[in-house]
C-alpha cells in the first residue's frame, strides 16, 4: 500500500495528523484557573470562584498567591486529579495572624 500512495503522501498525512493533534491539545489546555473551576461543579464553594474572588478582599491576588502548591506548568488537564494526588491546603497564617 505504501508504494501506491507514495512517500510524499504518507509524510504529509503523518505530519498533518501530528500537527492537528498538537494544535488541539494546546487549545484544550487551560490558561488560568477559572477555565476549569468556574465550570466544574461539586465544590464546597457557594458560587463560581471568579465571582467570589471579585467580591473578596483578596480580589487583587492571583489564585496561586494562596494556593501555592498549584501551578499551571505542572497541570495535567486530562487527569482525574489535574493538580496531582494531594493539593496542599492554603496557609492563611503566612500573611495573616492566626
Secondary structure as UniProt FT lines:
FT   HELIX           2..5
FT   HELIX           7..28
FT   HELIX           34..37
FT   TURN            38..39
FT   HELIX           49..54
FT   TURN            57..60
FT   HELIX           63..66
FT   TURN            68..69
FT   TURN            73..74
FT   TURN            77..78
FT   TURN            80..83
FT   HELIX           92..94
//
